[in-house]
Amino acid sequence: MFEYIYGKLVYVNPSYAVVECNNGIGYNIQISVNTYTLIKDLKEVKLFLHHIVREDAETLYGFYDQ
């Protein structure tokens, strides 16, 4: 459903990042330590997404490259 997200990196730590798009919505995206290392100093990011839908949660996982 989602291919990637591009926007302003509002917050990042080794387990998740918050990316704000032009629509004013901040997306909480789970990331790996490898992705964290590559994006921690950036102001804008493009993360490739994997969307998981479960009975009790919807989670976005973001990766620096495909």
PQR file of N, CA, C, O and H, with PARSE charges and radii, in Angstrom:
ATOM      1  N   MET A   1       0.815  -1.185   0.000 -0.4000 1.5000
ATOM      2  CA  MET A   1       0.000   0.000   0.000 -0.0000 2.0000
ATOM      3  C   MET A   1       0.865   1.258   0.000  0.5500 1.7000
ATOM      4  O   MET A   1       0.671   2.126  -0.851 -0.5500 1.4000
ATOM      5  N   PHE A   2       1.808   1.381   0.924 -0.4000 1.5000
ATOM      6  CA  PHE A   2       2.718   2.519   0.970 -0.0000 2.0000
ATOM      7  C   PHE A   2       4.068   2.074   0.415  0.5500 1.7000
ATOM      8  O   PHE A   2       4.528   0.968   0.698 -0.5500 1.4000
ATOM      9  H   PHE A   2       1.965   0.676   1.616  0.4000 1.0000
ATOM     10  N   GLU A   3       4.694   2.930  -0.368 -0.4000 1.5000
ATOM     11  CA  GLU A   3       6.023   2.621  -0.902 -0.0000 2.0000
ATOM     12  C   GLU A   3       7.115   3.316  -0.083  0.5500 1.7000
ATOM     13  O   GLU A   3       8.091   2.684   0.322 -0.5500 1.4000
ATOM     14  H   GLU A   3       4.321   3.829  -0.598  0.4000 1.0000
ATOM     15  N   TYR A   4       6.946   4.611   0.155 -0.4000 1.5000
ATOM     16  CA  TYR A   4       7.916   5.360   0.936 -0.0000 2.0000
ATOM     17  C   TYR A   4       7.261   6.591   1.536  0.5500 1.7000
ATOM     18  O   TYR A   4       6.140   6.958   1.184 -0.5500 1.4000
ATOM     19  H   TYR A   4       6.154   5.125  -0.174  0.4000 1.0000
ATOM     20  N   ILE A   5       7.989   7.219   2.452 -0.4000 1.5000
ATOM     21  CA  ILE A   5       7.558   8.472   3.051 -0.0000 2.0000
ATOM     22  C   ILE A   5       8.736   9.443   2.955  0.5500 1.7000
ATOM     23  O   ILE A   5       9.888   9.071   3.184 -0.5500 1.4000
ATOM     24  H   ILE A   5       8.900   6.921   2.738  0.4000 1.0000
ATOM     25  N   TYR A   6       8.422  10.694   2.610 -0.4000 1.5000
ATOM     26  CA  TYR A   6       9.445  11.722   2.501 -0.0000 2.0000
ATOM     27  C   TYR A   6       8.982  12.931   3.290  0.5500 1.7000
ATOM     28  O   TYR A   6       7.855  13.396   3.118 -0.5500 1.4000
ATOM     29  H   TYR A   6       7.487  10.996   2.424  0.4000 1.0000
ATOM     30  N   GLY A   7       9.836  13.437   4.145 -0.4000 1.5000
ATOM     31  CA  GLY A   7       9.464  14.616   4.903 -0.0000 2.0000
ATOM     32  C   GLY A   7      10.520  15.016   5.910  0.5500 1.7000
ATOM     33  O   GLY A   7      11.644  14.512   5.910 -0.5500 1.4000
ATOM     34  H   GLY A   7      10.752  13.059   4.284  0.4000 1.0000
ATOM     35  N   LYS A   8      10.122  15.939   6.769 -0.4000 1.5000
ATOM     36  CA  LYS A   8      10.999  16.496   7.798 -0.0000 2.0000
ATOM     37  C   LYS A   8      11.152  15.489   8.940  0.5500 1.7000
ATOM     38  O   LYS A   8      10.167  14.950   9.445 -0.5500 1.4000
ATOM     39  H   LYS A   8       9.209  16.348   6.770  0.4000 1.0000
ATOM     40  N   LEU A   9      12.391  15.247   9.334 -0.4000 1.5000
ATOM     41  CA  LEU A   9      12.668  14.352  10.454 -0.0000 2.0000
ATOM     42  C   LEU A   9      12.505  15.156  11.750  0.5500 1.7000
ATOM     43  O   LEU A   9      13.375  15.951  12.108 -0.5500 1.4000
ATOM     44  H   LEU A   9      13.191  15.685   8.924  0.4000 1.0000
ATOM     45  N   VAL A  10      11.398  14.943  12.438 -0.4000 1.5000
ATOM     46  CA  VAL A  10      11.068  15.706  13.639 -0.0000 2.0000
ATOM     47  C   VAL A  10      11.772  15.142  14.860  0.5500 1.7000
ATOM     48  O   VAL A  10      12.260  15.896  15.702 -0.5500 1.4000
ATOM     49  H   VAL A  10      10.692  14.298  12.146  0.4000 1.0000
ATOM     50  N   TYR A  11      11.828  13.811  14.961 -0.4000 1.5000
ATOM     51  CA  TYR A  11      12.437  13.144  16.118 -0.0000 2.0000
ATOM     52  C   TYR A  11      12.962  11.794  15.664  0.5500 1.7000
ATOM     53  O   TYR A  11      12.361  11.131  14.819 -0.5500 1.4000
ATOM     54  H   TYR A  11      11.432  13.199  14.277  0.4000 1.0000
ATOM     55  N   VAL A  12      14.091  11.393  16.236 -0.4000 1.5000
ATOM     56  CA  VAL A  12      14.625  10.070  15.921 -0.0000 2.0000
ATOM     57  C   VAL A  12      15.373   9.524  17.133  0.5500 1.7000
ATOM     58  O   VAL A  12      16.083  10.254  17.824 -0.5500 1.4000
ATOM     59  H   VAL A  12      14.580  11.931  16.923  0.4000 1.0000
ATOM     60  N   ASN A  13      15.201   8.237  17.374 -0.4000 1.5000
ATOM     61  CA  ASN A  13      16.001   7.505  18.348 -0.0000 2.0000
ATOM     62  C   ASN A  13      16.251   6.119  17.752  0.5500 1.7000
ATOM     63  O   ASN A  13      15.717   5.826  16.682 -0.5500 1.4000
ATOM     64  H   ASN A  13      14.624   7.644  16.813  0.4000 1.0000
ATOM     65  N   PRO A  14      17.034   5.258  18.392 -0.5600 1.5000
ATOM     66  CA  PRO A  14      17.377   3.976  17.762  0.2800 2.0000
ATOM     67  C   PRO A  14      16.207   3.036  17.480  0.5500 1.7000
ATOM     68  O   PRO A  14      16.389   2.048  16.768 -0.5500 1.4000
ATOM     69  N   SER A  15      15.022   3.303  18.006 -0.4000 1.5000
ATOM     70  CA  SER A  15      13.909   2.390  17.742 -0.0000 2.0000
ATOM     71  C   SER A  15      12.806   2.971  16.855  0.5500 1.7000
ATOM     72  O   SER A  15      12.082   2.211  16.211 -0.5500 1.4000
ATOM     73  H   SER A  15      14.873   4.106  18.584  0.4000 1.0000
ATOM     74  N   TYR A  16      12.661   4.305  16.805 -0.4000 1.5000
ATOM     75  CA  TYR A  16      11.644   4.870  15.913 -0.0000 2.0000
ATOM     76  C   TYR A  16      11.987   6.295  15.511  0.5500 1.7000
ATOM     77  O   TYR A  16      12.800   6.971  16.141 -0.5500 1.4000
ATOM     78  H   TYR A  16      13.249   4.922  17.328  0.4000 1.0000
ATOM     79  N   ALA A  17      11.334   6.725  14.437 -0.4000 1.5000
ATOM     80  CA  ALA A  17      11.497   8.080  13.935 -0.0000 2.0000
ATOM     81  C   ALA A  17      10.112   8.682  13.732  0.5500 1.7000
ATOM     82  O   ALA A  17       9.149   7.965  13.460 -0.5500 1.4000
ATOM     83  H   ALA A  17      10.673   6.176  13.925  0.4000 1.0000
ATOM     84  N   VAL A  18      10.019  10.003  13.866 -0.4000 1.5000
ATOM     85  CA  VAL A  18       8.787  10.717  13.551 -0.0000 2.0000
ATOM     86  C   VAL A  18       9.085  11.581  12.330  0.5500 1.7000
ATOM     87  O   VAL A  18       9.968  12.439  12.360 -0.5500 1.4000
ATOM     88  H   VAL A  18      10.801  10.585  14.087  0.4000 1.0000
ATOM     89  N   VAL A  19       8.337  11.341  11.260 -0.4000 1.5000
ATOM     90  CA  VAL A  19       8.507  12.069  10.010 -0.0000 2.0000
ATOM     91  C   VAL A  19       7.239  12.866   9.742  0.5500 1.7000
ATOM     92  O   VAL A  19       6.142  12.310   9.697 -0.5500 1.4000
ATOM     93  H   VAL A  19       7.621  10.644  11.236  0.4000 1.0000
ATOM     94  N   GLU A  20       7.400  14.183   9.565 -0.4000 1.5000
ATOM     95  CA  GLU A  20       6.260  15.050   9.273 -0.0000 2.0000
ATOM     96  C   GLU A  20       6.237  15.354   7.782  0.5500 1.7000
ATOM     97  O   GLU A  20       7.224  15.822   7.215 -0.5500 1.4000
ATOM     98  H   GLU A  20       8.291  14.635   9.602  0.4000 1.0000
ATOM     99  N   CYS A  21       5.095  15.082   7.158 -0.4000 1.5000
ATOM    100  CA  CYS A  21       4.928  15.349   5.733 -0.0000 2.0000
ATOM    101  C   CYS A  21       4.293  16.720   5.532  0.5500 1.7000
ATOM    102  O   CYS A  21       3.945  17.396   6.500 -0.5500 1.4000
ATOM    103  H   CYS A  21       4.293  14.702   7.619  0.4000 1.0000
ATOM    104  N   ASN A  22       4.145  17.125   4.282 -0.4000 1.5000
ATOM    105  CA  ASN A  22       3.567  18.432   3.956 -0.0000 2.0000
ATOM    106  C   ASN A  22       2.138  18.595   4.451  0.5500 1.7000
ATOM    107  O   ASN A  22       1.650  19.720   4.551 -0.5500 1.4000
ATOM    108  H   ASN A  22       4.428  16.576   3.495  0.4000 1.0000
ATOM    109  N   ASN A  23       1.464  17.506   4.762 -0.4000 1.5000
ATOM    110  CA  ASN A  23       0.081  17.580   5.225 -0.0000 2.0000
ATOM    111  C   ASN A  23      -0.020  17.894   6.724  0.5500 1.7000
ATOM    112  O   ASN A  23      -1.121  17.987   7.265 -0.5500 1.4000
ATOM    113  H   ASN A  23       1.860  16.592   4.681  0.4000 1.0000
ATOM    114  N   GLY A  24       1.129  18.055   7.392 -0.4000 1.5000
ATOM    115  CA  GLY A  24       1.127  18.407   8.810 -0.0000 2.0000
ATOM    116  C   GLY A  24       0.951  17.223   9.745  0.5500 1.7000
ATOM    117  O   GLY A  24       0.812  17.416  10.952 -0.5500 1.4000
ATOM    118  H   GLY A  24       2.024  17.979   6.952  0.4000 1.0000
ATOM    119  N   ILE A  25       0.953  16.014   9.228 -0.4000 1.5000
ATOM    120  CA  ILE A  25       0.800  14.821  10.063 -0.0000 2.0000
ATOM    121  C   ILE A  25       2.180  14.228  10.335  0.5500 1.7000
ATOM    122  O   ILE A  25       2.987  14.085   9.418 -0.5500 1.4000
ATOM    123  H   ILE A  25       1.066  15.857   8.247  0.4000 1.0000
ATOM    124  N   GLY A  26       2.450  13.884  11.591 -0.4000 1.5000
ATOM    125  CA  GLY A  26       3.694  13.232  11.972 -0.0000 2.0000
ATOM    126  C   GLY A  26       3.485  11.734  12.054  0.5500 1.7000
ATOM    127  O   GLY A  26       2.614  11.272  12.790 -0.5500 1.4000
ATOM    128  H   GLY A  26       1.794  14.000  12.337  0.4000 1.0000
ATOM    129  N   TYR A  27       4.262  10.975  11.319 -0.4000 1.5000
ATOM    130  CA  TYR A  27       4.132   9.521  11.276 -0.0000 2.0000
ATOM    131  C   TYR A  27       5.201   8.881  12.161  0.5500 1.7000
ATOM    132  O   TYR A  27       6.384   9.197  12.037 -0.5500 1.4000
ATOM    133  H   TYR A  27       4.969  11.350  10.721  0.4000 1.0000
ATOM    134  N   ASN A  28       4.787   7.987  13.048 -0.4000 1.5000
ATOM    135  CA  ASN A  28       5.687   7.222  13.901 -0.0000 2.0000
ATOM    136  C   ASN A  28       6.088   5.981  13.117  0.5500 1.7000
ATOM    137  O   ASN A  28       5.240   5.160  12.767 -0.5500 1.4000
ATOM    138  H   ASN A  28       3.826   7.730  13.150  0.4000 1.0000
ATOM    139  N   ILE A  29       7.384   5.847  12.842 -0.4000 1.5000
ATOM    140  CA  ILE A  29       7.874   4.763  12.001 -0.0000 2.0000
ATOM    141  C   ILE A  29       8.949   4.000  12.768  0.5500 1.7000
ATOM    142  O   ILE A  29       9.939   4.585  13.208 -0.5500 1.4000
ATOM    143  H   ILE A  29       8.072   6.514  13.127  0.4000 1.0000
ATOM    144  N   GLN A  30       8.754   2.717  12.922 -0.4000 1.5000
ATOM    145  CA  GLN A  30       9.734   1.859  13.585 -0.0000 2.0000
ATOM    146  C   GLN A  30      10.937   1.698  12.664  0.5500 1.7000
ATOM    147  O   GLN A  30      10.778   1.468  11.465 -0.5500 1.4000
ATOM    148  H   GLN A  30       7.949   2.242  12.565  0.4000 1.0000
ATOM    149  N   ILE A  31      12.146   1.819  13.225 -0.4000 1.5000
ATOM    150  CA  ILE A  31      13.368   1.698  12.424 -0.0000 2.0000
ATOM    151  C   ILE A  31      14.376   0.792  13.133  0.5500 1.7000
ATOM    152  O   ILE A  31      14.272   0.523  14.330 -0.5500 1.4000
ATOM    153  H   ILE A  31      12.274   2.006  14.199  0.4000 1.0000
ATOM    154  N   SER A  32      15.347   0.337  12.358 -0.4000 1.5000
ATOM    155  CA  SER A  32      16.432  -0.468  12.920 -0.0000 2.0000
ATOM    156  C   SER A  32      17.577   0.445  13.346  0.5500 1.7000
ATOM    157  O   SER A  32      17.591   1.630  13.013 -0.5500 1.4000
ATOM    158  H   SER A  32      15.432   0.555  11.386  0.4000 1.0000
ATOM    159  N   VAL A  33      18.527  -0.106  14.077 -0.4000 1.5000
ATOM    160  CA  VAL A  33      19.705   0.654  14.484 -0.0000 2.0000
ATOM    161  C   VAL A  33      20.517   1.059  13.248  0.5500 1.7000
ATOM    162  O   VAL A  33      21.102   2.142  13.227 -0.5500 1.4000
ATOM    163  H   VAL A  33      18.515  -1.069  14.348  0.4000 1.0000
ATOM    164  N   ASN A  34      20.560   0.212  12.231 -0.4000 1.5000
ATOM    165  CA  ASN A  34      21.272   0.551  11.000 -0.0000 2.0000
ATOM    166  C   ASN A  34      20.655   1.779  10.338  0.5500 1.7000
ATOM    167  O   ASN A  34      21.376   2.684   9.918 -0.5500 1.4000
ATOM    168  H   ASN A  34      20.084  -0.668  12.248  0.4000 1.0000
ATOM    169  N   THR A  35      19.340   1.815  10.243 -0.4000 1.5000
ATOM    170  CA  THR A  35      18.662   2.974   9.659 -0.0000 2.0000
ATOM    171  C   THR A  35      18.891   4.201  10.521  0.5500 1.7000
ATOM    172  O   THR A  35      19.134   5.288   9.997 -0.5500 1.4000
ATOM    173  H   THR A  35      18.755   1.080  10.585  0.4000 1.0000
ATOM    174  N   TYR A  36      18.817   4.043  11.827 -0.4000 1.5000
ATOM    175  CA  TYR A  36      19.073   5.157  12.740 -0.0000 2.0000
ATOM    176  C   TYR A  36      20.447   5.779  12.486  0.5500 1.7000
ATOM    177  O   TYR A  36      20.577   7.002  12.421 -0.5500 1.4000
ATOM    178  H   TYR A  36      18.620   3.160  12.252  0.4000 1.0000
ATOM    179  N   THR A  37      21.459   4.941  12.346 -0.4000 1.5000
ATOM    180  CA  THR A  37      22.821   5.422  12.113 -0.0000 2.0000
ATOM    181  C   THR A  37      22.901   6.249  10.832  0.5500 1.7000
ATOM    182  O   THR A  37      23.646   7.228  10.776 -0.5500 1.4000
ATOM    183  H   THR A  37      21.353   3.948  12.399  0.4000 1.0000
ATOM    184  N   LEU A  38      22.146   5.869   9.806 -0.4000 1.5000
ATOM    185  CA  LEU A  38      22.203   6.563   8.519 -0.0000 2.0000
ATOM    186  C   LEU A  38      21.393   7.863   8.493  0.5500 1.7000
ATOM    187  O   LEU A  38      21.699   8.754   7.701 -0.5500 1.4000
ATOM    188  H   LEU A  38      21.540   5.075   9.852  0.4000 1.0000
ATOM    189  N   ILE A  39      20.363   7.991   9.343 -0.4000 1.5000
ATOM    190  CA  ILE A  39      19.489   9.166   9.257 -0.0000 2.0000
ATOM    191  C   ILE A  39      19.595  10.121  10.429  0.5500 1.7000
ATOM    192  O   ILE A  39      19.011  11.203  10.376 -0.5500 1.4000
ATOM    193  H   ILE A  39      20.113   7.267   9.986  0.4000 1.0000
ATOM    194  N   LYS A  40      20.309   9.774  11.475 -0.4000 1.5000
ATOM    195  CA  LYS A  40      20.278  10.547  12.718 -0.0000 2.0000
ATOM    196  C   LYS A  40      20.682  12.008  12.558  0.5500 1.7000
ATOM    197  O   LYS A  40      20.237  12.845  13.343 -0.5500 1.4000
ATOM    198  H   LYS A  40      20.784   8.895  11.518  0.4000 1.0000
ATOM    199  N   ASP A  41      21.502  12.342  11.577 -0.4000 1.5000
ATOM    200  CA  ASP A  41      21.964  13.718  11.392 -0.0000 2.0000
ATOM    201  C   ASP A  41      21.252  14.454  10.254  0.5500 1.7000
ATOM    202  O   ASP A  41      21.612  15.585   9.929 -0.5500 1.4000
ATOM    203  H   ASP A  41      21.863  11.662  10.939  0.4000 1.0000
ATOM    204  N   LEU A  42      20.248  13.820   9.651 -0.4000 1.5000
ATOM    205  CA  LEU A  42      19.546  14.430   8.524 -0.0000 2.0000
ATOM    206  C   LEU A  42      18.386  15.300   8.993  0.5500 1.7000
ATOM    207  O   LEU A  42      17.835  15.082  10.072 -0.5500 1.4000
ATOM    208  H   LEU A  42      19.956  12.901   9.916  0.4000 1.0000
ATOM    209  N   LYS A  43      18.020  16.283   8.179 -0.4000 1.5000
ATOM    210  CA  LYS A  43      16.850  17.122   8.471 -0.0000 2.0000
ATOM    211  C   LYS A  43      15.627  16.625   7.728  0.5500 1.7000
ATOM    212  O   LYS A  43      14.511  16.737   8.236 -0.5500 1.4000
ATOM    213  H   LYS A  43      18.468  16.460   7.303  0.4000 1.0000
ATOM    214  N   GLU A  44      15.814  16.076   6.532 -0.4000 1.5000
ATOM    215  CA  GLU A  44      14.744  15.472   5.753 -0.0000 2.0000
ATOM    216  C   GLU A  44      15.148  14.053   5.402  0.5500 1.7000
ATOM    217  O   GLU A  44      16.323  13.766   5.171 -0.5500 1.4000
ATOM    218  H   GLU A  44      16.720  15.986   6.120  0.4000 1.0000
ATOM    219  N   VAL A  45      14.166  13.174   5.364 -0.4000 1.5000
ATOM    220  CA  VAL A  45      14.457  11.767   5.083 -0.0000 2.0000
ATOM    221  C   VAL A  45      13.457  11.194   4.091  0.5500 1.7000
ATOM    222  O   VAL A  45      12.337  11.683   3.942 -0.5500 1.4000
ATOM    223  H   VAL A  45      13.212  13.407   5.551  0.4000 1.0000
ATOM    224  N   LYS A  46      13.899  10.154   3.426 -0.4000 1.5000
ATOM    225  CA  LYS A  46      13.022   9.320   2.607 -0.0000 2.0000
ATOM    226  C   LYS A  46      13.213   7.902   3.119  0.5500 1.7000
ATOM    227  O   LYS A  46      14.302   7.337   3.010 -0.5500 1.4000
ATOM    228  H   LYS A  46      14.808   9.757   3.547  0.4000 1.0000
ATOM    229  N   LEU A  47      12.160   7.330   3.676 -0.4000 1.5000
ATOM    230  CA  LEU A  47      12.223   5.973   4.203 -0.0000 2.0000
ATOM    231  C   LEU A  47      11.284   5.078   3.404  0.5500 1.7000
ATOM    232  O   LEU A  47      10.134   5.440   3.155 -0.5500 1.4000
ATOM    233  H   LEU A  47      11.276   7.789   3.764  0.4000 1.0000
ATOM    234  N   PHE A  48      11.775   3.916   3.006 -0.4000 1.5000
ATOM    235  CA  PHE A  48      10.949   2.932   2.336 -0.0000 2.0000
ATOM    236  C   PHE A  48      10.176   2.170   3.403  0.5500 1.7000
ATOM    237  O   PHE A  48      10.736   1.782   4.428 -0.5500 1.4000
ATOM    238  H   PHE A  48      12.709   3.622   3.208  0.4000 1.0000
ATOM    239  N   LEU A  49       8.894   1.960   3.159 -0.4000 1.5000
ATOM    240  CA  LEU A  49       8.004   1.468   4.206 -0.0000 2.0000
ATOM    241  C   LEU A  49       7.545   0.041   3.995  0.5500 1.7000
ATOM    242  O   LEU A  49       7.421  -0.446   2.871 -0.5500 1.4000
ATOM    243  H   LEU A  49       8.438   2.275   2.327  0.4000 1.0000
ATOM    244  N   HIS A  50       7.297  -0.610   5.118 -0.4000 1.5000
ATOM    245  CA  HIS A  50       6.598  -1.892   5.164 -0.0000 2.0000
ATOM    246  C   HIS A  50       5.472  -1.719   6.174  0.5500 1.7000
ATOM    247  O   HIS A  50       5.723  -1.421   7.341 -0.5500 1.4000
ATOM    248  H   HIS A  50       7.397  -0.215   6.031  0.4000 1.0000
ATOM    249  N   HIS A  51       4.237  -1.904   5.731 -0.4000 1.5000
ATOM    250  CA  HIS A  51       3.053  -1.663   6.547 -0.0000 2.0000
ATOM    251  C   HIS A  51       2.509  -3.000   7.046  0.5500 1.7000
ATOM    252  O   HIS A  51       2.151  -3.866   6.247 -0.5500 1.4000
ATOM    253  H   HIS A  51       4.033  -2.146   4.782  0.4000 1.0000
ATOM    254  N   ILE A  52       2.448  -3.165   8.359 -0.4000 1.5000
ATOM    255  CA  ILE A  52       1.926  -4.385   8.975 -0.0000 2.0000
ATOM    256  C   ILE A  52       0.581  -4.070   9.619  0.5500 1.7000
ATOM    257  O   ILE A  52       0.472  -3.154  10.435 -0.5500 1.4000
ATOM    258  H   ILE A  52       2.739  -2.462   9.008  0.4000 1.0000
ATOM    259  N   VAL A  53      -0.441  -4.836   9.247 -0.4000 1.5000
ATOM    260  CA  VAL A  53      -1.772  -4.683   9.842 -0.0000 2.0000
ATOM    261  C   VAL A  53      -2.081  -5.957  10.617  0.5500 1.7000
ATOM    262  O   VAL A  53      -2.077  -7.057  10.065 -0.5500 1.4000
ATOM    263  H   VAL A  53      -0.353  -5.581   8.585  0.4000 1.0000
ATOM    264  N   ARG A  54      -2.348  -5.783  11.909 -0.4000 1.5000
ATOM    265  CA  ARG A  54      -2.726  -6.902  12.770 -0.0000 2.0000
ATOM    266  C   ARG A  54      -4.067  -6.602  13.407  0.5500 1.7000
ATOM    267  O   ARG A  54      -4.603  -5.503  13.262 -0.5500 1.4000
ATOM    268  H   ARG A  54      -2.351  -4.889  12.357  0.4000 1.0000
ATOM    269  N   GLU A  55      -4.592  -7.559  14.095 -0.4000 1.5000
ATOM    270  CA  GLU A  55      -5.888  -7.389  14.749 -0.0000 2.0000
ATOM    271  C   GLU A  55      -5.870  -6.239  15.751  0.5500 1.7000
ATOM    272  O   GLU A  55      -6.867  -5.531  15.893 -0.5500 1.4000
ATOM    273  H   GLU A  55      -4.156  -8.451  14.213  0.4000 1.0000
ATOM    274  N   ASP A  56      -4.759  -6.046  16.443 -0.4000 1.5000
ATOM    275  CA  ASP A  56      -4.696  -5.047  17.506 -0.0000 2.0000
ATOM    276  C   ASP A  56      -3.791  -3.851  17.209  0.5500 1.7000
ATOM    277  O   ASP A  56      -3.648  -2.969  18.055 -0.5500 1.4000
ATOM    278  H   ASP A  56      -3.949  -6.621  16.328  0.4000 1.0000
ATOM    279  N   ALA A  57      -3.173  -3.804  16.015 -0.4000 1.5000
ATOM    280  CA  ALA A  57      -2.253  -2.694  15.738 -0.0000 2.0000
ATOM    281  C   ALA A  57      -1.961  -2.580  14.249  0.5500 1.7000
ATOM    282  O   ALA A  57      -2.050  -3.554  13.502 -0.5500 1.4000
ATOM    283  H   ALA A  57      -3.288  -4.521  15.328  0.4000 1.0000
ATOM    284  N   GLU A  58      -1.609  -1.363  13.836 -0.4000 1.5000
ATOM    285  CA  GLU A  58      -1.049  -1.100  12.513 -0.0000 2.0000
ATOM    286  C   GLU A  58       0.311  -0.467  12.742  0.5500 1.7000
ATOM    287  O   GLU A  58       0.424   0.503  13.491 -0.5500 1.4000
ATOM    288  H   GLU A  58      -1.537  -0.572  14.442  0.4000 1.0000
ATOM    289  N   THR A  59       1.342  -1.002  12.108 -0.4000 1.5000
ATOM    290  CA  THR A  59       2.704  -0.525  12.346 -0.0000 2.0000
ATOM    291  C   THR A  59       3.395  -0.251  11.021  0.5500 1.7000
ATOM    292  O   THR A  59       3.277  -1.023  10.069 -0.5500 1.4000
ATOM    293  H   THR A  59       1.250  -1.790  11.499  0.4000 1.0000
ATOM    294  N   LEU A  60       4.114   0.857  10.977 -0.4000 1.5000
ATOM    295  CA  LEU A  60       4.956   1.178   9.829 -0.0000 2.0000
ATOM    296  C   LEU A  60       6.411   0.921  10.198  0.5500 1.7000
ATOM    297  O   LEU A  60       6.892   1.404  11.224 -0.5500 1.4000
ATOM    298  H   LEU A  60       4.210   1.484  11.750  0.4000 1.0000
ATOM    299  N   TYR A  61       7.113   0.157   9.355 -0.4000 1.5000
ATOM    300  CA  TYR A  61       8.535  -0.078   9.506 -0.0000 2.0000
ATOM    301  C   TYR A  61       9.245   0.656   8.379  0.5500 1.7000
ATOM    302  O   TYR A  61       8.868   0.527   7.214 -0.5500 1.4000
ATOM    303  H   TYR A  61       6.723  -0.235   8.522  0.4000 1.0000
ATOM    304  N   GLY A  62      10.270   1.424   8.722 -0.4000 1.5000
ATOM    305  CA  GLY A  62      10.979   2.220   7.726 -0.0000 2.0000
ATOM    306  C   GLY A  62      12.419   1.764   7.553  0.5500 1.7000
ATOM    307  O   GLY A  62      13.088   1.372   8.510 -0.5500 1.4000
ATOM    308  H   GLY A  62      10.576   1.529   9.668  0.4000 1.0000
ATOM    309  N   PHE A  63      12.881   1.823   6.304 -0.4000 1.5000
ATOM    310  CA  PHE A  63      14.223   1.393   5.952 -0.0000 2.0000
ATOM    311  C   PHE A  63      14.872   2.458   5.078  0.5500 1.7000
ATOM    312  O   PHE A  63      14.202   3.071   4.246 -0.5500 1.4000
ATOM    313  H   PHE A  63      12.338   2.141   5.527  0.4000 1.0000
ATOM    314  N   TYR A  64      16.160   2.682   5.257 -0.4000 1.5000
ATOM    315  CA  TYR A  64      16.884   3.700   4.513 -0.0000 2.0000
ATOM    316  C   TYR A  64      16.906   3.406   3.018  0.5500 1.7000
ATOM    317  O   TYR A  64      16.785   4.319   2.201 -0.5500 1.4000
ATOM    318  H   TYR A  64      16.704   2.185   5.932  0.4000 1.0000
ATOM    319  N   ASP A  65      17.059   2.132   2.658 -0.4000 1.5000
ATOM    320  CA  ASP A  65      17.035   1.755   1.239 -0.0000 2.0000
ATOM    321  C   ASP A  65      16.178   0.526   1.048  0.5500 1.7000
ATOM    322  O   ASP A  65      15.777  -0.136   2.006 -0.5500 1.4000
ATOM    323  H   ASP A  65      17.156   1.390   3.322  0.4000 1.0000
ATOM    324  N   GLN A  66      15.910   0.239  -0.196 -0.4000 1.5000
ATOM    325  CA  GLN A  66      15.012  -0.877  -0.501 -0.0000 2.0000
ATOM    326  C   GLN A  66      15.669  -2.203  -0.200  0.5500 1.7000
ATOM    327  O   GLN A  66      15.059  -3.254  -0.396 -0.5500 1.4000
ATOM    328  H   GLN A  66      16.236   0.776  -0.974  0.4000 1.0000
TER
END
